[in-house]
Amino acid sequence: MPSSKEYLEYVMDQLSDLQDVAYKAMMGEYIIYYRGKIVGGIYDDRFLVKPVKAALTMMPDAEMEIPYEGAKEMILVDDVENRSFLTELLENMYEELPAPKKK
């Protein structure tokens, strides 16, 4: 089931305290970027982030979920209502995220 544009807009609004947050549509889902790096995405109306140490530390009891068939597990962010938590999460994750691949 593809993610709804409404859920994407809600998550993007929750992330609006951050500068340079963007998304890219990809086969009915959305990849989320922070300052040019992929932090995660919206999959089946779930906000999932990469399982980097900072995210695991901030959400030690979070569920790991597969975004789509054949993909690696990601962390389910179940506290999307907490805008300050999301801001802190992405800021803390940034340094651990891989740099974008050169085209």
Gaussian input, Z-matrix of N, CA and C with variables (Angstrom, degrees):
# hf/3-21g

backbone

0 1
 N
 C     1     B1
 C     2     B2     1     A1
 N     3     B3     2     A2     1     D1
 C     4     B4     3     A3     2     D2
 C     5     B5     4     A4     3     D3
 N     6     B6     5     A5     4     D4
 C     7     B7     6     A6     5     D5
 C     8     B8     7     A7     6     D6
 N     9     B9     8     A8     7     D7
 C    10    B10     9     A9     8     D8
 C    11    B11    10    A10     9     D9
 N    12    B12    11    A11    10    D10
 C    13    B13    12    A12    11    D11
 C    14    B14    13    A13    12    D12
 N    15    B15    14    A14    13    D13
 C    16    B16    15    A15    14    D14
 C    17    B17    16    A16    15    D15
 N    18    B18    17    A17    16    D16
 C    19    B19    18    A18    17    D17
 C    20    B20    19    A19    18    D18
 N    21    B21    20    A20    19    D19
 C    22    B22    21    A21    20    D20
 C    23    B23    22    A22    21    D21
 N    24    B24    23    A23    22    D22
 C    25    B25    24    A24    23    D23
 C    26    B26    25    A25    24    D24
 N    27    B27    26    A26    25    D25
 C    28    B28    27    A27    26    D26
 C    29    B29    28    A28    27    D27
 N    30    B30    29    A29    28    D28
 C    31    B31    30    A30    29    D29
 C    32    B32    31    A31    30    D30
 N    33    B33    32    A32    31    D31
 C    34    B34    33    A33    32    D32
 C    35    B35    34    A34    33    D33
 N    36    B36    35    A35    34    D34
 C    37    B37    36    A36    35    D35
 C    38    B38    37    A37    36    D36
 N    39    B39    38    A38    37    D37
 C    40    B40    39    A39    38    D38
 C    41    B41    40    A40    39    D39
 N    42    B42    41    A41    40    D40
 C    43    B43    42    A42    41    D41
 C    44    B44    43    A43    42    D42
 N    45    B45    44    A44    43    D43
 C    46    B46    45    A45    44    D44
 C    47    B47    46    A46    45    D45
 N    48    B48    47    A47    46    D46
 C    49    B49    48    A48    47    D47
 C    50    B50    49    A49    48    D48
 N    51    B51    50    A50    49    D49
 C    52    B52    51    A51    50    D50
 C    53    B53    52    A52    51    D51
 N    54    B54    53    A53    52    D52
 C    55    B55    54    A54    53    D53
 C    56    B56    55    A55    54    D54
 N    57    B57    56    A56    55    D55
 C    58    B58    57    A57    56    D56
 C    59    B59    58    A58    57    D57
 N    60    B60    59    A59    58    D58
 C    61    B61    60    A60    59    D59
 C    62    B62    61    A61    60    D60
 N    63    B63    62    A62    61    D61
 C    64    B64    63    A63    62    D62
 C    65    B65    64    A64    63    D63
 N    66    B66    65    A65    64    D64
 C    67    B67    66    A66    65    D65
 C    68    B68    67    A67    66    D66
 N    69    B69    68    A68    67    D67
 C    70    B70    69    A69    68    D68
 C    71    B71    70    A70    69    D69
 N    72    B72    71    A71    70    D70
 C    73    B73    72    A72    71    D71
 C    74    B74    73    A73    72    D72
 N    75    B75    74    A74    73    D73
 C    76    B76    75    A75    74    D74
 C    77    B77    76    A76    75    D75
 N    78    B78    77    A77    76    D76
 C    79    B79    78    A78    77    D77
 C    80    B80    79    A79    78    D78
 N    81    B81    80    A80    79    D79
 C    82    B82    81    A81    80    D80
 C    83    B83    82    A82    81    D81
 N    84    B84    83    A83    82    D82
 C    85    B85    84    A84    83    D83
 C    86    B86    85    A85    84    D84
 N    87    B87    86    A86    85    D85
 C    88    B88    87    A87    86    D86
 C    89    B89    88    A88    87    D87
 N    90    B90    89    A89    88    D88
 C    91    B91    90    A90    89    D89
 C    92    B92    91    A91    90    D90
 N    93    B93    92    A92    91    D91
 C    94    B94    93    A93    92    D92
 C    95    B95    94    A94    93    D93
 N    96    B96    95    A95    94    D94
 C    97    B97    96    A96    95    D95
 C    98    B98    97    A97    96    D96
 N    99    B99    98    A98    97    D97
 C   100   B100    99    A99    98    D98
 C   101   B101   100   A100    99    D99
 N   102   B102   101   A101   100   D100
 C   103   B103   102   A102   101   D101
 C   104   B104   103   A103   102   D102
 N   105   B105   104   A104   103   D103
 C   106   B106   105   A105   104   D104
 C   107   B107   106   A106   105   D105
 N   108   B108   107   A107   106   D106
 C   109   B109   108   A108   107   D107
 C   110   B110   109   A109   108   D108
 N   111   B111   110   A110   109   D109
 C   112   B112   111   A111   110   D110
 C   113   B113   112   A112   111   D111
 N   114   B114   113   A113   112   D112
 C   115   B115   114   A114   113   D113
 C   116   B116   115   A115   114   D114
 N   117   B117   116   A116   115   D115
 C   118   B118   117   A117   116   D116
 C   119   B119   118   A118   117   D117
 N   120   B120   119   A119   118   D118
 C   121   B121   120   A120   119   D119
 C   122   B122   121   A121   120   D120
 N   123   B123   122   A122   121   D121
 C   124   B124   123   A123   122   D122
 C   125   B125   124   A124   123   D123
 N   126   B126   125   A125   124   D124
 C   127   B127   126   A126   125   D125
 C   128   B128   127   A127   126   D126
 N   129   B129   128   A128   127   D127
 C   130   B130   129   A129   128   D128
 C   131   B131   130   A130   129   D129
 N   132   B132   131   A131   130   D130
 C   133   B133   132   A132   131   D131
 C   134   B134   133   A133   132   D132
 N   135   B135   134   A134   133   D133
 C   136   B136   135   A135   134   D134
 C   137   B137   136   A136   135   D135
 N   138   B138   137   A137   136   D136
 C   139   B139   138   A138   137   D137
 C   140   B140   139   A139   138   D138
 N   141   B141   140   A140   139   D139
 C   142   B142   141   A141   140   D140
 C   143   B143   142   A142   141   D141
 N   144   B144   143   A143   142   D142
 C   145   B145   144   A144   143   D143
 C   146   B146   145   A145   144   D144
 N   147   B147   146   A146   145   D145
 C   148   B148   147   A147   146   D146
 C   149   B149   148   A148   147   D147
 N   150   B150   149   A149   148   D148
 C   151   B151   150   A150   149   D149
 C   152   B152   151   A151   150   D150
 N   153   B153   152   A152   151   D151
 C   154   B154   153   A153   152   D152
 C   155   B155   154   A154   153   D153
 N   156   B156   155   A155   154   D154
 C   157   B157   156   A156   155   D155
 C   158   B158   157   A157   156   D156
 N   159   B159   158   A158   157   D157
 C   160   B160   159   A159   158   D158
 C   161   B161   160   A160   159   D159
 N   162   B162   161   A161   160   D160
 C   163   B163   162   A162   161   D161
 C   164   B164   163   A163   162   D162
 N   165   B165   164   A164   163   D163
 C   166   B166   165   A165   164   D164
 C   167   B167   166   A166   165   D165
 N   168   B168   167   A167   166   D166
 C   169   B169   168   A168   167   D167
 C   170   B170   169   A169   168   D168
 N   171   B171   170   A170   169   D169
 C   172   B172   171   A171   170   D170
 C   173   B173   172   A172   171   D171
 N   174   B174   173   A173   172   D172
 C   175   B175   174   A174   173   D173
 C   176   B176   175   A175   174   D174
 N   177   B177   176   A176   175   D175
 C   178   B178   177   A177   176   D176
 C   179   B179   178   A178   177   D177
 N   180   B180   179   A179   178   D178
 C   181   B181   180   A180   179   D179
 C   182   B182   181   A181   180   D180
 N   183   B183   182   A182   181   D181
 C   184   B184   183   A183   182   D182
 C   185   B185   184   A184   183   D183
 N   186   B186   185   A185   184   D184
 C   187   B187   186   A186   185   D185
 C   188   B188   187   A187   186   D186
 N   189   B189   188   A188   187   D187
 C   190   B190   189   A189   188   D188
 C   191   B191   190   A190   189   D189
 N   192   B192   191   A191   190   D190
 C   193   B193   192   A192   191   D191
 C   194   B194   193   A193   192   D192
 N   195   B195   194   A194   193   D193
 C   196   B196   195   A195   194   D194
 C   197   B197   196   A196   195   D195
 N   198   B198   197   A197   196   D196
 C   199   B199   198   A198   197   D197
 C   200   B200   199   A199   198   D198
 N   201   B201   200   A200   199   D199
 C   202   B202   201   A201   200   D200
 C   203   B203   202   A202   201   D201
 N   204   B204   203   A203   202   D202
 C   205   B205   204   A204   203   D203
 C   206   B206   205   A205   204   D204
 N   207   B207   206   A206   205   D205
 C   208   B208   207   A207   206   D206
 C   209   B209   208   A208   207   D207
 N   210   B210   209   A209   208   D208
 C   211   B211   210   A210   209   D209
 C   212   B212   211   A211   210   D210
 N   213   B213   212   A212   211   D211
 C   214   B214   213   A213   212   D212
 C   215   B215   214   A214   213   D213
 N   216   B216   215   A215   214   D214
 C   217   B217   216   A216   215   D215
 C   218   B218   217   A217   216   D216
 N   219   B219   218   A218   217   D217
 C   220   B220   219   A219   218   D218
 C   221   B221   220   A220   219   D219
 N   222   B222   221   A221   220   D220
 C   223   B223   222   A222   221   D221
 C   224   B224   223   A223   222   D222
 N   225   B225   224   A224   223   D223
 C   226   B226   225   A225   224   D224
 C   227   B227   226   A226   225   D225
 N   228   B228   227   A227   226   D226
 C   229   B229   228   A228   227   D227
 C   230   B230   229   A229   228   D228
 N   231   B231   230   A230   229   D229
 C   232   B232   231   A231   230   D230
 C   233   B233   232   A232   231   D231
 N   234   B234   233   A233   232   D232
 C   235   B235   234   A234   233   D233
 C   236   B236   235   A235   234   D234
 N   237   B237   236   A236   235   D235
 C   238   B238   237   A237   236   D236
 C   239   B239   238   A238   237   D237
 N   240   B240   239   A239   238   D238
 C   241   B241   240   A240   239   D239
 C   242   B242   241   A241   240   D240
 N   243   B243   242   A242   241   D241
 C   244   B244   243   A243   242   D242
 C   245   B245   244   A244   243   D243
 N   246   B246   245   A245   244   D244
 C   247   B247   246   A246   245   D245
 C   248   B248   247   A247   246   D246
 N   249   B249   248   A248   247   D247
 C   250   B250   249   A249   248   D248
 C   251   B251   250   A250   249   D249
 N   252   B252   251   A251   250   D250
 C   253   B253   252   A252   251   D251
 C   254   B254   253   A253   252   D252
 N   255   B255   254   A254   253   D253
 C   256   B256   255   A255   254   D254
 C   257   B257   256   A256   255   D255
 N   258   B258   257   A257   256   D256
 C   259   B259   258   A258   257   D257
 C   260   B260   259   A259   258   D258
 N   261   B261   260   A260   259   D259
 C   262   B262   261   A261   260   D260
 C   263   B263   262   A262   261   D261
 N   264   B264   263   A263   262   D262
 C   265   B265   264   A264   263   D263
 C   266   B266   265   A265   264   D264
 N   267   B267   266   A266   265   D265
 C   268   B268   267   A267   266   D266
 C   269   B269   268   A268   267   D267
 N   270   B270   269   A269   268   D268
 C   271   B271   270   A270   269   D269
 C   272   B272   271   A271   270   D270
 N   273   B273   272   A272   271   D271
 C   274   B274   273   A273   272   D272
 C   275   B275   274   A274   273   D273
 N   276   B276   275   A275   274   D274
 C   277   B277   276   A276   275   D275
 C   278   B278   277   A277   276   D276
 N   279   B279   278   A278   277   D277
 C   280   B280   279   A279   278   D278
 C   281   B281   280   A280   279   D279
 N   282   B282   281   A281   280   D280
 C   283   B283   282   A282   281   D281
 C   284   B284   283   A283   282   D282
 N   285   B285   284   A284   283   D283
 C   286   B286   285   A285   284   D284
 C   287   B287   286   A286   285   D285
 N   288   B288   287   A287   286   D286
 C   289   B289   288   A288   287   D287
 C   290   B290   289   A289   288   D288
 N   291   B291   290   A290   289   D289
 C   292   B292   291   A291   290   D290
 C   293   B293   292   A292   291   D291
 N   294   B294   293   A293   292   D292
 C   295   B295   294   A294   293   D293
 C   296   B296   295   A295   294   D294
 N   297   B297   296   A296   295   D295
 C   298   B298   297   A297   296   D296
 C   299   B299   298   A298   297   D297
 N   300   B300   299   A299   298   D298
 C   301   B301   300   A300   299   D299
 C   302   B302   301   A301   300   D300
 N   303   B303   302   A302   301   D301
 C   304   B304   303   A303   302   D302
 C   305   B305   304   A304   303   D303
 N   306   B306   305   A305   304   D304
 C   307   B307   306   A306   305   D305
 C   308   B308   307   A307   306   D306

   B1=1.4565
   B2=1.5228
   B3=1.3060
   B4=1.4661
   B5=1.5318
   B6=1.3039
   B7=1.4649
   B8=1.5197
   B9=1.3232
   B10=1.4664
   B11=1.5225
   B12=1.3040
   B13=1.4653
   B14=1.5366
   B15=1.3233
   B16=1.4678
   B17=1.5274
   B18=1.3454
   B19=1.4631
   B20=1.5298
   B21=1.3218
   B22=1.4628
   B23=1.5266
   B24=1.3203
   B25=1.4612
   B26=1.5259
   B27=1.3368
   B28=1.4621
   B29=1.5263
   B30=1.3249
   B31=1.4638
   B32=1.5269
   B33=1.3281
   B34=1.4611
   B35=1.5361
   B36=1.3156
   B37=1.4614
   B38=1.5276
   B39=1.3187
   B40=1.4664
   B41=1.5281
   B42=1.3236
   B43=1.4647
   B44=1.5295
   B45=1.3178
   B46=1.4669
   B47=1.5252
   B48=1.3232
   B49=1.4623
   B50=1.5230
   B51=1.3259
   B52=1.4581
   B53=1.5179
   B54=1.3148
   B55=1.4621
   B56=1.5256
   B57=1.3002
   B58=1.4592
   B59=1.5293
   B60=1.3338
   B61=1.4584
   B62=1.5257
   B63=1.3238
   B64=1.4630
   B65=1.5249
   B66=1.3173
   B67=1.4608
   B68=1.5133
   B69=1.3209
   B70=1.4586
   B71=1.5279
   B72=1.3259
   B73=1.4565
   B74=1.5308
   B75=1.3309
   B76=1.4592
   B77=1.5290
   B78=1.3131
   B79=1.4740
   B80=1.5282
   B81=1.3156
   B82=1.4539
   B83=1.5151
   B84=1.3101
   B85=1.4608
   B86=1.5272
   B87=1.3384
   B88=1.4622
   B89=1.5200
   B90=1.3284
   B91=1.4504
   B92=1.5279
   B93=1.3404
   B94=1.4604
   B95=1.5315
   B96=1.3326
   B97=1.4643
   B98=1.5188
   B99=1.3271
   B100=1.4560
   B101=1.5210
   B102=1.3293
   B103=1.4706
   B104=1.5298
   B105=1.3286
   B106=1.4573
   B107=1.5202
   B108=1.3209
   B109=1.4636
   B110=1.5350
   B111=1.3198
   B112=1.4719
   B113=1.5226
   B114=1.3391
   B115=1.4638
   B116=1.5124
   B117=1.3287
   B118=1.4590
   B119=1.5085
   B120=1.3234
   B121=1.4505
   B122=1.5118
   B123=1.3089
   B124=1.4665
   B125=1.5246
   B126=1.3171
   B127=1.4650
   B128=1.5222
   B129=1.3238
   B130=1.4694
   B131=1.5251
   B132=1.3287
   B133=1.4684
   B134=1.5306
   B135=1.3271
   B136=1.4721
   B137=1.5207
   B138=1.3299
   B139=1.4583
   B140=1.5270
   B141=1.3250
   B142=1.4577
   B143=1.5194
   B144=1.3470
   B145=1.4615
   B146=1.5244
   B147=1.3409
   B148=1.4620
   B149=1.5322
   B150=1.3170
   B151=1.4718
   B152=1.5313
   B153=1.3215
   B154=1.4594
   B155=1.5302
   B156=1.3231
   B157=1.4637
   B158=1.5300
   B159=1.3276
   B160=1.4723
   B161=1.5242
   B162=1.3181
   B163=1.4642
   B164=1.5287
   B165=1.3200
   B166=1.4689
   B167=1.5265
   B168=1.3193
   B169=1.4625
   B170=1.5268
   B171=1.3256
   B172=1.4668
   B173=1.5219
   B174=1.3375
   B175=1.4685
   B176=1.5344
   B177=1.3362
   B178=1.4649
   B179=1.5269
   B180=1.3240
   B181=1.4657
   B182=1.5222
   B183=1.3283
   B184=1.4710
   B185=1.5272
   B186=1.3082
   B187=1.4626
   B188=1.5220
   B189=1.3217
   B190=1.4607
   B191=1.5268
   B192=1.3207
   B193=1.4577
   B194=1.5196
   B195=1.3094
   B196=1.4606
   B197=1.5266
   B198=1.3367
   B199=1.4620
   B200=1.5241
   B201=1.3378
   B202=1.4643
   B203=1.5174
   B204=1.3107
   B205=1.4673
   B206=1.5198
   B207=1.3079
   B208=1.4533
   B209=1.5236
   B210=1.3288
   B211=1.4659
   B212=1.5260
   B213=1.3205
   B214=1.4623
   B215=1.5177
   B216=1.3271
   B217=1.4586
   B218=1.5214
   B219=1.3182
   B220=1.4594
   B221=1.5217
   B222=1.3293
   B223=1.4609
   B224=1.5263
   B225=1.3251
   B226=1.4651
   B227=1.5226
   B228=1.3302
   B229=1.4614
   B230=1.5211
   B231=1.3296
   B232=1.4617
   B233=1.5291
   B234=1.3337
   B235=1.4597
   B236=1.5292
   B237=1.3381
   B238=1.4647
   B239=1.5316
   B240=1.3257
   B241=1.4574
   B242=1.5257
   B243=1.3354
   B244=1.4578
   B245=1.5327
   B246=1.3058
   B247=1.4627
   B248=1.5273
   B249=1.3257
   B250=1.4711
   B251=1.5234
   B252=1.3308
   B253=1.4656
   B254=1.5300
   B255=1.3222
   B256=1.4641
   B257=1.5293
   B258=1.3114
   B259=1.4700
   B260=1.5231
   B261=1.3228
   B262=1.4711
   B263=1.5270
   B264=1.3192
   B265=1.4614
   B266=1.5293
   B267=1.3116
   B268=1.4667
   B269=1.5249
   B270=1.3286
   B271=1.4681
   B272=1.5285
   B273=1.3314
   B274=1.4647
   B275=1.5233
   B276=1.3126
   B277=1.4566
   B278=1.5269
   B279=1.3132
   B280=1.4607
   B281=1.5259
   B282=1.3061
   B283=1.4675
   B284=1.5259
   B285=1.3169
   B286=1.4679
   B287=1.5194
   B288=1.2995
   B289=1.4699
   B290=1.5203
   B291=1.3378
   B292=1.4621
   B293=1.5211
   B294=1.3269
   B295=1.4679
   B296=1.5250
   B297=1.3223
   B298=1.4658
   B299=1.5250
   B300=1.3198
   B301=1.4548
   B302=1.5178
   B303=1.3081
   B304=1.4600
   B305=1.5193
   B306=1.3198
   B307=1.4688
   B308=1.5004
   A1=108.40
   A2=118.41
   A3=120.52
   A4=110.96
   A5=115.06
   A6=120.53
   A7=110.37
   A8=114.93
   A9=119.27
   A10=110.26
   A11=115.46
   A12=121.88
   A13=109.36
   A14=116.60
   A15=120.67
   A16=111.30
   A17=117.17
   A18=120.16
   A19=109.84
   A20=116.92
   A21=120.95
   A22=110.12
   A23=117.22
   A24=121.36
   A25=111.23
   A26=117.00
   A27=120.89
   A28=110.26
   A29=117.57
   A30=121.32
   A31=110.14
   A32=117.56
   A33=120.23
   A34=110.89
   A35=117.37
   A36=120.61
   A37=110.23
   A38=116.84
   A39=121.04
   A40=111.05
   A41=117.28
   A42=122.30
   A43=112.72
   A44=117.42
   A45=121.11
   A46=114.01
   A47=119.36
   A48=120.72
   A49=111.27
   A50=117.22
   A51=122.70
   A52=110.32
   A53=115.89
   A54=121.11
   A55=108.56
   A56=117.62
   A57=122.79
   A58=114.38
   A59=116.75
   A60=122.08
   A61=106.45
   A62=115.53
   A63=120.17
   A64=109.24
   A65=115.27
   A66=120.15
   A67=108.76
   A68=113.77
   A69=120.72
   A70=106.99
   A71=116.46
   A72=120.67
   A73=109.40
   A74=115.29
   A75=120.41
   A76=108.68
   A77=116.36
   A78=122.92
   A79=113.21
   A80=117.55
   A81=122.06
   A82=114.15
   A83=116.86
   A84=122.08
   A85=107.92
   A86=116.83
   A87=120.13
   A88=110.75
   A89=116.57
   A90=122.80
   A91=106.92
   A92=116.95
   A93=121.65
   A94=109.25
   A95=115.38
   A96=122.81
   A97=109.53
   A98=115.95
   A99=121.59
   A100=107.79
   A101=115.92
   A102=122.81
   A103=111.18
   A104=115.40
   A105=121.93
   A106=115.60
   A107=118.10
   A108=121.02
   A109=110.12
   A110=116.08
   A111=120.64
   A112=108.88
   A113=116.24
   A114=120.68
   A115=111.64
   A116=116.61
   A117=120.86
   A118=109.54
   A119=115.03
   A120=117.87
   A121=112.69
   A122=113.77
   A123=122.42
   A124=106.14
   A125=116.28
   A126=122.80
   A127=108.27
   A128=117.54
   A129=122.01
   A130=111.41
   A131=116.00
   A132=122.84
   A133=112.26
   A134=115.98
   A135=122.63
   A136=107.01
   A137=117.10
   A138=121.32
   A139=107.26
   A140=116.44
   A141=122.61
   A142=108.87
   A143=116.37
   A144=120.51
   A145=109.53
   A146=114.11
   A147=120.35
   A148=109.94
   A149=116.74
   A150=119.99
   A151=112.98
   A152=116.61
   A153=120.70
   A154=108.41
   A155=115.90
   A156=121.41
   A157=112.83
   A158=117.33
   A159=120.82
   A160=111.29
   A161=117.29
   A162=120.97
   A163=110.73
   A164=116.92
   A165=121.12
   A166=110.67
   A167=116.86
   A168=121.00
   A169=111.05
   A170=116.44
   A171=120.28
   A172=112.88
   A173=117.13
   A174=121.38
   A175=109.48
   A176=117.82
   A177=120.13
   A178=114.29
   A179=117.26
   A180=120.66
   A181=113.25
   A182=116.52
   A183=120.30
   A184=110.67
   A185=114.67
   A186=121.02
   A187=110.33
   A188=114.69
   A189=121.08
   A190=106.35
   A191=116.15
   A192=120.42
   A193=110.06
   A194=115.14
   A195=121.55
   A196=107.67
   A197=117.61
   A198=119.46
   A199=113.66
   A200=115.67
   A201=121.07
   A202=107.45
   A203=116.93
   A204=123.33
   A205=111.59
   A206=116.40
   A207=122.03
   A208=115.20
   A209=117.89
   A210=121.36
   A211=110.76
   A212=115.38
   A213=121.71
   A214=109.69
   A215=115.76
   A216=120.68
   A217=111.13
   A218=113.85
   A219=121.90
   A220=107.67
   A221=115.92
   A222=121.42
   A223=109.75
   A224=116.16
   A225=121.46
   A226=108.84
   A227=116.37
   A228=121.34
   A229=106.52
   A230=115.62
   A231=118.08
   A232=112.43
   A233=117.86
   A234=121.50
   A235=110.79
   A236=116.29
   A237=119.62
   A238=112.69
   A239=117.66
   A240=120.65
   A241=111.27
   A242=117.28
   A243=122.56
   A244=110.06
   A245=115.70
   A246=122.85
   A247=111.89
   A248=118.42
   A249=120.45
   A250=111.15
   A251=117.37
   A252=120.48
   A253=110.36
   A254=117.48
   A255=120.98
   A256=111.39
   A257=116.59
   A258=120.84
   A259=109.94
   A260=116.13
   A261=120.86
   A262=111.10
   A263=117.13
   A264=121.72
   A265=111.04
   A266=117.48
   A267=120.43
   A268=111.76
   A269=117.21
   A270=119.92
   A271=110.87
   A272=117.12
   A273=121.35
   A274=112.07
   A275=117.83
   A276=122.00
   A277=112.46
   A278=118.01
   A279=122.39
   A280=114.57
   A281=118.43
   A282=121.24
   A283=112.73
   A284=117.40
   A285=121.46
   A286=113.42
   A287=117.13
   A288=119.78
   A289=110.52
   A290=116.64
   A291=118.33
   A292=111.55
   A293=114.77
   A294=120.51
   A295=108.68
   A296=116.74
   A297=119.00
   A298=110.91
   A299=115.65
   A300=121.01
   A301=109.45
   A302=116.37
   A303=121.84
   A304=109.70
   A305=115.67
   A306=119.68
   A307=110.11
   D1=121.30
   D2=178.84
   D3=-65.99
   D4=154.09
   D5=178.44
   D6=-74.55
   D7=150.70
   D8=-179.64
   D9=-84.06
   D10=147.60
   D11=176.07
   D12=-62.64
   D13=-32.68
   D14=-180.00
   D15=-63.83
   D16=-42.40
   D17=179.05
   D18=-66.31
   D19=-42.95
   D20=176.76
   D21=-56.70
   D22=-48.75
   D23=-178.79
   D24=-62.00
   D25=-37.02
   D26=177.89
   D27=-63.64
   D28=-49.29
   D29=-179.77
   D30=-62.74
   D31=-44.14
   D32=179.52
   D33=-62.23
   D34=-36.40
   D35=176.28
   D36=-65.71
   D37=-39.38
   D38=178.76
   D39=-65.35
   D40=-27.03
   D41=-179.85
   D42=-92.87
   D43=4.68
   D44=-170.82
   D45=-69.88
   D46=-10.28
   D47=175.01
   D48=-73.38
   D49=-17.30
   D50=179.06
   D51=-89.86
   D52=147.68
   D53=173.98
   D54=-87.40
   D55=147.82
   D56=171.58
   D57=63.51
   D58=46.43
   D59=171.12
   D60=-103.45
   D61=132.35
   D62=-177.88
   D63=-141.84
   D64=170.44
   D65=175.93
   D66=-139.96
   D67=160.93
   D68=175.83
   D69=-137.08
   D70=129.23
   D71=177.33
   D72=-70.96
   D73=137.51
   D74=-178.36
   D75=-147.48
   D76=103.03
   D77=176.33
   D78=50.64
   D79=48.61
   D80=176.63
   D81=84.24
   D82=-1.33
   D83=177.63
   D84=-122.10
   D85=-178.31
   D86=-175.68
   D87=-137.11
   D88=128.77
   D89=175.29
   D90=-90.36
   D91=132.55
   D92=-179.15
   D93=-104.45
   D94=130.81
   D95=-179.78
   D96=-115.67
   D97=141.62
   D98=171.33
   D99=-126.97
   D100=118.22
   D101=-177.71
   D102=50.32
   D103=42.13
   D104=174.37
   D105=86.45
   D106=-7.09
   D107=-179.87
   D108=-106.02
   D109=144.13
   D110=178.11
   D111=-75.89
   D112=121.81
   D113=176.77
   D114=-99.08
   D115=-25.49
   D116=-177.61
   D117=166.09
   D118=-143.48
   D119=-179.50
   D120=-174.34
   D121=176.39
   D122=175.27
   D123=-104.51
   D124=117.41
   D125=-178.73
   D126=-130.48
   D127=121.48
   D128=-179.11
   D129=50.58
   D130=44.64
   D131=-179.12
   D132=56.99
   D133=37.86
   D134=173.25
   D135=-127.66
   D136=136.68
   D137=174.99
   D138=-91.49
   D139=112.68
   D140=-179.46
   D141=-116.10
   D142=140.12
   D143=178.38
   D144=-122.99
   D145=161.07
   D146=179.30
   D147=-64.77
   D148=143.49
   D149=-176.94
   D150=-83.22
   D151=61.93
   D152=175.75
   D153=-83.43
   D154=161.87
   D155=-174.39
   D156=-54.13
   D157=-44.08
   D158=-178.62
   D159=-59.63
   D160=-42.82
   D161=-179.95
   D162=-67.74
   D163=-41.76
   D164=178.54
   D165=-64.17
   D166=-36.66
   D167=178.59
   D168=-67.77
   D169=-41.49
   D170=-178.53
   D171=-75.14
   D172=-23.67
   D173=-178.66
   D174=-131.77
   D175=65.54
   D176=-174.09
   D177=-63.25
   D178=-25.45
   D179=-177.84
   D180=-103.22
   D181=9.11
   D182=-177.20
   D183=-67.74
   D184=150.78
   D185=176.94
   D186=-80.78
   D187=143.85
   D188=174.38
   D189=-96.43
   D190=132.73
   D191=-178.89
   D192=-135.58
   D193=155.11
   D194=177.91
   D195=-93.12
   D196=123.60
   D197=-177.28
   D198=-67.25
   D199=-35.94
   D200=179.04
   D201=-160.14
   D202=162.36
   D203=-178.39
   D204=-51.58
   D205=126.50
   D206=176.51
   D207=88.12
   D208=-1.87
   D209=-178.82
   D210=-91.84
   D211=161.73
   D212=174.70
   D213=-75.21
   D214=153.22
   D215=178.83
   D216=-64.13
   D217=147.44
   D218=176.39
   D219=-130.97
   D220=168.36
   D221=-178.63
   D222=-90.39
   D223=128.96
   D224=175.50
   D225=-79.29
   D226=122.72
   D227=175.56
   D228=-91.21
   D229=105.73
   D230=-176.81
   D231=-96.48
   D232=-2.75
   D233=-179.52
   D234=-107.28
   D235=49.01
   D236=-177.56
   D237=-70.34
   D238=-12.25
   D239=178.35
   D240=-75.88
   D241=-19.90
   D242=-175.00
   D243=-91.94
   D244=93.05
   D245=-175.26
   D246=-59.70
   D247=-43.58
   D248=-178.55
   D249=-67.37
   D250=-35.01
   D251=176.43
   D252=-64.16
   D253=-44.40
   D254=179.99
   D255=-63.07
   D256=-40.15
   D257=177.46
   D258=-60.96
   D259=-48.93
   D260=179.91
   D261=-63.60
   D262=-39.95
   D263=-179.93
   D264=-58.94
   D265=-53.29
   D266=-178.21
   D267=-64.96
   D268=-40.07
   D269=178.06
   D270=-61.56
   D271=-43.00
   D272=-179.55
   D273=-69.46
   D274=-33.00
   D275=-178.78
   D276=-74.64
   D277=-27.98
   D278=-167.43
   D279=-50.36
   D280=-50.50
   D281=-175.80
   D282=-63.42
   D283=-28.63
   D284=-177.98
   D285=-85.39
   D286=-11.42
   D287=-177.87
   D288=-78.88
   D289=143.30
   D290=178.81
   D291=-66.79
   D292=148.54
   D293=176.62
   D294=-66.48
   D295=151.20
   D296=177.68
   D297=-60.56
   D298=146.25
   D299=179.04
   D300=-72.10
   D301=140.61
   D302=177.11
   D303=-70.31
   D304=139.34
   D305=-179.32
   D306=-93.84

